[in-house]
Amino acid sequence: MARAQEVQDNAEALLRAPFIYRDDEALEKKLQLSLILRLASYMRPYPKLIALALLATGGNLVVTLLAPYLVGRAVDALVGHRHSHLLFEYAAALVALYLLNFAASFCRIDLTNRLGQRVIQRLRDELFVHVQGLSSDFFDARPAGSILVRILNDVNSLQDLFTNGVINSITNVFTLIGIIAIMFSLNWRLATVALVVVPFMFVLSLRLTVQIRRAWQQVRLRLSRLNAHLAEAIQGMRVTEAYVRADENQTFFEDMNRDYMRTFLRAQRFSIPFGPLVDLTGALGTALLFWYGVHLVHTGVVTVGLLVAFANYLGSFWTPISQLGQLYNQVLVAMASSERIFQYLDTRPTVTDRGVVRELPPVRGHVEFCHVTFAYQPSRLAIEDVSFVARPGETIALVGHTGAGKSTVVNLLARFYDPTSGEIRIDGHDLRSVSLGSLRRQMGMVLQETFLFSGSLIDNIRYGRPNATDEECIAAAKAVYADEFIRRLPDGYFTEVQERGTRLSQGQRQLISFARAILADPRILILDEATASIDTYTEHLIQRALKVLLEGRTSFVVAHRLSTIREADQILVFDGGRIVERGRHDDLMRRRGAYYKLVQAQYRSMMEG
């Protein structure tokens, strides 16, 4: 019954629209100096790479500023015939400059690529480590697809900014300053006429970038929704198949994908005019330059070579303008992505080591719940005034209907959450007074949905104790009767399993999780029994393995099997977040209360099944 209800709940959650965590909605932000400075701080550990990249950039800048001047001098030498003997020297100088440009460009691109990749790696590592340390309520409130978007897509969207944007922007700014300075120093009249169109282009660009920013912001929003839906749809594929909702799911995905395509094309239409606008402005500037420049040549104010040099400088002037416009768009995308990334990085875990905490010494396993109350949401209590004592080595069975509070109790014991009120003590230590690491190292968990990682079976067993030898892993598997089926696999203990262990049956995965737990050898064990139907032989193996697993440990079992419940030292019956009955199996059956009704219902279900 509980499993059926869980499947129904999952189905309803999966089939709800619009598959988007609201926190993922793209934020329409302008340039923020604080975000730019925070992003720039990730480059601080790489001063040598930055210095070398800037040095290489300086080489490009020298070529950009000197080459047009040399071309102009060469033209004057050719036209005037007075210094034609210098043509070879000018040509040799130009060849040397462009060889320098080639070497500088190669070094700059290589250095900026290395700089960008290292910054992105550092940022992604920091984000992953931080997210891993957040509390369970963070993951409860967000779909997995949303988190993947932050760690992968949002970080990747910063790559162009760090790889090309930062260094190139410095180059472009100095190039513009240098060209303007040289043009005005050579002839201020020609410079004024050539650059008179720049203010008009600047005003038009500002108006255009407002529309571009808004359009690409909507693209980010649609992409976030699409990714979140895709991740959830893949994770819930079995539920979709079970309820024959593939067609509806496909229709919904196609609608979202179509919406994303239209939004992307609209953003592209806003972005397309920027390049042609720069080209048009450049063409107008060049036309004005030659219109006025030819007049000055005829009057002898300037030479033909100087006019040619100005034309080359003007051609070089528009390239950095165009690149700075592209950089502006990159920065806008980076602002949206970085704000979403920093929103995660600034999220603090609700369950953490607060103040002065101490290491939990090796425990005997004496556990006390003292008037514990907890609410996932303020308006709805999950458990209320729960008190009980578990002595070292006892097995405590937690039973009750779905939503009665059983899982909440074990989640609080593992300190995935902190109680709203009351205390939980282990060997007299309040859980909040000891470090999380020292607590969880002495605690083992076997969850209902056994999770196996991609890799070999022996590595999955070793996950409970990373420094364990192969022999210790095999001994753990033998102890819980998993050795027999493992050796029948193609590569035995070194058989590669797919993500989540889909090649293995539910019972086999559970035995692997038992081996993992027994290898870790915790003093306190939390076990959420699987409810899935398994064959009789595997059921027998699991029962034998459970006895080995529970022996000598203080164990808390969210129990579904009657055999486990019968042998428990104490049974806690939950209803509505409260303990309504407690005792051993025989005593509770004689009372004919809530526990008796649960057992009878399970018997009837078994008979009908």
N, C-alpha and C positions, 0 to 999 in steps of 0.2 A: 504493500500500500504506500509506504513512504517513498519507495523508488518511483512508483507511478506518479505520485504527486510531484516529485522532483522533476520528472521528465515533462509533465504538464507545465510546471512553472518555467522551466527552461524554454519550452516551445513558445509560450506566451511572450517571454522576454525577447526571444530571438525574432519573432514575427512582428514585433512592434516597430513602427516607424518613428523617427527617421534615422535610427541607428547612429546617433551623434551625441557625444557627450558635450554639453553646452560650453564647457570650459575650452573646447577646441575651436569655437567660432573665431575666425580671424578677426583681429582687432585693427580698426582703422586708425593708424597712428602716423603722425608726421615724424620728421627726424627728431630724435631725442638725443641730446648730447650725452646724457648719463648712460644710455644704452651703447652709444658709439664708444665711449671711454671704457665701458666694461668689456666690450668685445675686444678692444685694442689691448686690454690687459693680458689677454691670452697669448699675445705675441711677445710679451716681456721676457720669457725665458730663452728667447732665441736672438740675442743681440748680434751675434756674429753673422748669422744668416741675413739679418736685416741690413747690417753694415755692408756686407759683400754685395747684396742685391742692389743697394743704393749706389755702390761704387760702379757696378756694371751699368746701372741706369745713367750714371754720369757720363759714361762712354757714349751711350746713345744720344744723350743731350748735346754733347760736343759735336757729333756728326750732324745732328739736326740744325744746329746754329751756324756751323762753319760751311757746310756743303753749298748752300745757296749763294753765299758770298763768293766762294771760289768759282762757282759757275758763272756768276756775273762778271768777275774779273777776266775769266777766260773768254767770254763773249766780247768784252771790250778789247781784249788783245787781238782777237780774230777780226773784229770789225775795223779797228783803227790801223792795223798792220804795223803799229809802232812797237808793240811788245810781243810780236808773234813768236819770238824765240822762247817766251815764257809758257807757251801752250803746253809743252811737254811737262814742265814742272807742275802746272796746274792739274794736268791729267793724272800725273803720278800722285799728287797730294790727294786728289779725289779717290783714286784707287785705294790708297792707304786708309783714308777715312772710312770707306765702305767695308774694308777688311776689319777695321776696328769695330764698325757697327755690327758686323756678323758675329765676331767673337763676343762682344758685349751683350748682344741679343741672346746668344746661346747661353751664356752664363746667367743672364737675368732670368730667363724662362726656367732654367733648371733650378736656380736658387729659390725663385718664388713658388715653384711647384713643391719643392721640399718644405718650404716654410708653411705653405697652405695646408699640406697634408699633415704635418706635425701638429699644427694648431687644431685641425679638425679631429685628429686622433685624440688629442688631449681633452678636447671639449666633450667628445662622445664618451671617452672613458670616465670622465668626471660625472657626466649625466647618468651613465649606467650605474656607477658605484653609488651615487646619491639615491637613485630610484630604488636600488636594491635595499637600501637602509631605511626606506620609509615604512610606515606602519600599515597594518592590514586595511584600515579604513580608507587609505589612499587608493588601494587597488579595488576595494569594494565599490568605490564611487566612479571608477573609470573603466571602460572596456579596454581589453588588451590592444585592440587596433589603434586606439587613441594614443597609448603609450608608445607603440611602435612608430607611429607617425612622428612623435617628438624626437625619439632617439635616432631614427634613420633619416626621414625626409627633411625635417627641420634643420638638423645638423648639416645634411648634405647641401641644403640651399645656401649655406654660408660659405661653401667651398670656393665659388668664383670670387667672392669678396676677398677672402684671405689669399687666394692664389694669385689673382691678377689685380684686384681692385685697389688694395692699399698702396702697393709700390707704384703701380701705373698712375694712380691719382697724383702722387707726388711728382712723378715724371712729367705728367701733363701740365700740372700747375706751373712748374719751373720752365717747361717748354713755352707756354703761353707768355709768361713774364719775359723770358729771354727774347722771343721773337718780337714782342711789342717794343722792348727796349732797343733792340738792334734796328728795327724799322724806323723808329723815331730818331735814333741817332744818325741814320743815313740820310733821311729826308722826312721832315715832319709833315710836309704837305701831302706827299704820297701816302704816308702812313695814315693820316687822318681820313683821306678819301677812301682808302682800301678798307678801313675798319668802321666806317660810318654806319654800316648795316648791322653791326654786332648788337647794339642795344635793342633794335627791333626784334632780332632773333631771340634775344634773351627774354623779352616780355612774352613772345609767343610760346616759347618753351615752357615758361612757368605755368601758363594757362593749360598747356597740353599735359604737363606732368601731373597736375591735379587729377585729371581724368584717368591717366595711366595708372596712378597709384590706387585709385578706387577700384578700377577694373581688375588689376592683378590681386588686390585684396580679396575680391570675390572668387577669383580662381583658387586662391589658397583655401578658402572656406569650402568650396565644392570638393577640392581634392581631399581635404581632411575628412569630409563626410563619406566620400567614396572609399577611402582606405579603411575607415572604421567599419563601414558596412561589410566590405570584402573580408576583413579579418574575422568578424563575427560570423559571417555566413559560412566560411570555411570551418571554423571551430564547431559550429552547430550543424554540420552537414548531416549527421545521423538523425538529429531531431527533424530536420527538414524532410529527409527521406521517410522517417517514421510517420509523419503527418501528411505526406504526399503534397508538399507545398513548393516543390521545385519550380513549377511554372510561375507561381506568384512571386517567388524569390527572384526568378530570372527577369520578370517584367519590372519589378522594382529596381533591380540593378541596372537594367537597360535605361530606365527613366533617369536614374541618377547619373549614369555615364553620359547620356545625351545632354543633360543639363550642364555637366562639366565641360563637354565639348563646346556647347554654345557660348558658355561664359569665357572659355579660353579663346575662342575665335573673336569674340567681342573685344577682349583685352588686346589681342594681336592687332585688331583694326585701329585701336587707339595708339598702339606703339609704332605702327608702320610709318605714319607721317613724320616721325622725328628725324629719321635718316634723310629722307628727301628734303625736309626743311633745311637741314644743315647744308645739303648739296646746293639747294636753290640759293640760299644766302651766300654761300661761297661763290657761286657763279655770278651773282649780282655784284659782289665785292670785286671779283676779278674784272668784270666788265667795266666797272667804275674806274678801277686802277688803270686799265689800258686806255680808256677814254681820256682820262686826265693825264696819264703818263706819256702818251704819244704827243700830246700838246707840249709837255715839258721837254721831251726829247727834241722836238722841232725847234723850240726856242733855245736849246742848248743848256737848259737848267740841269738836266740829268742826262746820263749816258744810257745807251741801249742796254748795256750790261747791268746797270743798276735797276732798270725796269724789269729785266729778266730775273734778277735776284729777288726783287719785291714779289714778282709772280710766284717764285718758288717758296718764299717765306709765307705768302698768303696761302698757298696750297698746303704747306705744313701746319698752318695755324688751325685749319678746320678739323684736322684729324683728332687732336686732343679735345676739341670742343665736343665732337661726336662721342669720343670715348668717355668723357666726363658725364655726358647725358646718359650713356649706358650704365655708368657707375652709379648715377643717381637712382636708376631703377633697381640696380643690385642692392643698394643700401636700403631702399624701401622694402624690398623682399626680406632683407636681413633684419630689419627692424621688427617686422611681424614675426619672423621665425625666432629671433633672439628673445623677444618678449615672452613667447611661449616656452622657450627653453629655460629662461631665467625664472619663469613662474614655477617650473618644477624644481629648479635648483634652490629657490627660495622657500619651498615648502618644507616645513620642519616636521619630523616624525612626532606623532602624538604620544607614542610610547617610546621612551628613551631613558638613558641614565641621567637622572636629574640630581644636581647637587653632588654631595659627597656620597659615593656608593662604594661598597666593598665587594670583593670576590666572594662568591658563595662557596664555602668549604665543602669537601666531600660529604654528601648527605646520606642519611639512613633511609629517608623516604617518608617522613611523618608530615602529612599534608593537612592543613586546616583551612576551611572556608568559614569566615566569621561575619555573618550578616551581610553577605555580598549582594549588592544590587547593581545592575548594569542595563544601559539603554543604548542601542545603536543610534536611535533618534530620540531627542529629548521628550517627545510626546508619547513614546511607546516603550515600556519596560520589556526587556528580553528575559531577565530573571529578577526576582525580588526576594530579598531577605533569605538568601540561601546559606545554610550553615551545616557543616558536617565535618567529620574527622576521619582520615584514612591513616591507619597505622602502617609502619614499615612492612612491606611484603604482601599487603592485602590487595585483593582485586575488587575494585568498585565498579559495578555495572550501572550504567545510566540508561534508563528506559523511559519511554513515553512517546506520545504521538509526535508527528512532524511539527516543528515550531514550538515544542514545549520548553526548550531551553537547554537541551543536552549538549549540543555543539558549542553553545555559548560558554558553558562551564569549562570545557576542555580548552577553548580558545583563551579564556582568562587565565587558566592554569599555565599555559605556554606563554603567557603574557603577550599575546598578539594585541590585546586590548588591556586597559587598566579599568578596574571597577569604578563605577560612579560613586559608590560608597561601600564601606566595609573593607576587610583585609583578607588577603590570602597569604598563608605562611607555610614555609617548608622548613622543618626542623626549627621552628620558632623564628625564622627570618622572614620579615615582610618582603614580598617579591620586589617591591619598589625600592628597597634599600640595598639590593644587590645588583650587580651588573647583568645586563641581558645575556652577554656571552657566557658568563660563568653559570647562569641558570640553564640555558638551553643546551650547553655541553653535557649536562647531567640528565637531560630529558630526551626521550625518543618519541617519535610520532610515526604511526602507521595509519595513513589516511584511507578512506573508503575508495577513492579513485586513485589507485596506485600510479604514480608517475615514474616512468623510466625514461632516462635521457638517451639520446643517440650515442651509440658506442657499444662496447662489448658488455656482456652480462656480468663479467667479473668486475668491470669498472663500475657498473651500477650497484653491485653489492658493496664495493669499496667506498662508495659515496658516504657510507656511515662512518668510515674511519679511513681517511685518505692515505695514511702511512701503513696500512695493513698489507701484509705479504699475500701472495697468491694462495699460499697454504692456509692462512688464516681465513681468507674469503671462502675457500672450499670447505673448510671445517664448519664455518657458519652455515653454509648451504646444506651440508649434511645434517647439522643439528635440527634444521627445520624441514627436513625431508624434501629438499629441492634438488638434491644432487642427482637423483635418478632421472628426472625429466631433462635436466640440463645436459647430462652426458649423452642423451639421445639426440640432441640437436647437432646439426652438421659440423660445427666447430666447437662443440662443448661450451666451456666457460668463456671462450673467446668468440662466440657467435655474436655478430653485430645485430643489434636490435634497432628498429626504426624509432622515430620520435614517438614517445608515449608507449613504446613496446607493443605496437599493434599486431606484431606477428605472434605474440603469445596470448594464451587465453587469460580470462580474468583470474582464474585460480592460480595459474602459473605466475602471473604478475604479483599476486598477493604473497606467494611463497618467497619470491625475490625480495619483496619489501620486508618480510619477516627476517630473512637472512641479513639484510642491510641493518635492521634494528638490533639483531642479536650481536652483530659484529661491533656495533657502537657500544654495546653493553651499558645502557643507561640505568640509573637507579629508579627513575620514574618513567613509566611508559604510558603513552596515550594511544589508544587503538580505536579507530572507527571502523567497525566491521563492514565489509562489503555486503550488499543485499542481493547482488546478482545471482541468478541460479547457476550452479555448477554441477558437474557430474558427481556421482556418489563417491567414486574413488578419490577424486581431488578433494571433496568435502572431508573425507576421512583423513587425508594427509593434512589438511588445514587444521582439523581438530587436534591432531597429535602435535602439530607445530605450535599451535596456540598454547598448549600446556608447557612446552619448553620455553616459549617466549615469555609467558607470564610468571614463570617460576622465580621466586626470590626477588621480585620487583614490586614496587607499589604501582599498580596498574589501574588506569581509568579506561573503561571500555564502553563506548557507545554501542550497546549490544543489540543484535538482531537475532542471533542464534540462541535457541532455548538452552542448548548444551552449555554455552558460555555463561548464560545467566544462572543456570542451576548451580554452577560451581563457584560463583562469586561469593566473597566474604560478606559483601554488603550490596544491596540493591537499592538504588535511589530512583523513585518513580516521580517523574516530572509531569506537571500539567499546568499550563498557563504561566510558566516561568517560576513556579514554586515546587518545592518537594512536598508531595502529598502523602507519600508512604516511604518507609525505609525498613530494611530488614533482610533476612535470608529468604531464599525461595520458598521453603516449606512453610515458614511463618506467614509470609505474605499470602500464600495460597489459602491457608486456613482462614485468613481474615475475609476473604472473598470481596476485596475492595477493588481499587483501580488497577492494581497489578494483576489480579485474578482475571479481570475483564480483558486486559491486554493479551494475556496468555491464551485465554479461550478464543479470542479473535484470531490469534496466530494459528491455533490448532484448526479452526474452521477454514482458514485460508489454505493451509497445507492440505486438508482433506479435499477441498474444492479444486485445488491445483492438480 
